[in-house]
Amino acid sequence: MSPLNENLSASDYKFTYRQSGSAQTSERHFSATNPKIAREMFEFACKKDDVPVDDVGLSVWNRWANRWDEVSREDSSEIH
C-alpha cells in the first residue's frame, strides 16, 4: 500500500440533532476518513433533504472500546 493510502481508513460517525422547531432528536450515520468530511456529508444531506437542524452533536465509533466517543466542534472543523 502506498503511504498516501495508509491514512485513509474510514470511521463511523454519528450525528445527533434536532430539526428546527422540534423537540425530538434524530440520528444520521456516515462513514468518512475524518470528522471534517463527515460533517460536510451531514451538512450536504441536510441541505439536499431541506432539513434545518439545531443542536448537532457528533460522535465517532470506537471499535476497540465498543462505544461512541464525542468529537468536538473544533476537531470536525479543522482542515486535514
DAJO-V170920 format. One line per field, one symbol per residue. phi: phi as a letter, one per 30 degrees, with the letter a starting at -180 (. if undefined). burial: # if it has 24 or more other C-alpha atoms within 12 Angstrom, else .. A space follows every 50 residues. Layout:
phi: ???
burial: ???
//
This chain:
phi: .dedddccddcccbccbcdeibcdcbbbcbcadadddddddddddddddh cdbbhdcbbcdcddchaccdcdedddcddc
burial: ..........#######..........#####.######.###....... ..#..######.........#....#....
//
